Amino acid sequence: MTNAIMSEKILRITQVRSIIGGTKKQRATIQALGLGRPNYHVDRQDNPCTRGQIRVVQHLVKVEEV
């Protein structure tokens, strides 16, 4: 069971652009991801929910696997 936990991917999501001028949905998604200002980053598990959030704000963030 520990192998399954260790094999899960972690994504480092970095906000690279400001949310100024963004829609309410984009602002809410940035907040839900735990971001807030450019150059902030968070680590999240790679799952369909997180991928969907990233897709909404893909022009504002940079994503890399850790």
C-alpha positions, 0 to 999 in steps of 0.5 A, spaced: 500 500 500 505 504 501 508 503 494 501 506 491 502 512 495 509 513 493 507 513 486 502 518 486 505 524 482 506 531 485 505 538 481 508 544 483 503 550 481 506 557 480 502 563 479 506 567 473 501 572 472 496 577 475 489 575 476 487 583 475 482 583 469 480 576 470 473 573 471 470 571 477 471 564 476 478 565 475 479 568 481 475 563 485 480 558 482 486 561 483 484 562 491 482 555 491 488 552 489 491 556 494 495 562 490 494 569 490 500 573 487 505 572 482 511 567 484 507 564 489 507 556 488 503 550 491 504 543 491 498 539 489 497 531 488 496 530 480 488 528 480 483 530 475 480 535 480 486 539 480 487 538 472 481 541 471 482 547 476 489 548 472 485 548 465 481 554 467 487 558 469 492 555 464 494 562 462 496 564 469 500 558 472 506 554 470 505 547 472 511 542 473 512 535 476 516 534 482 
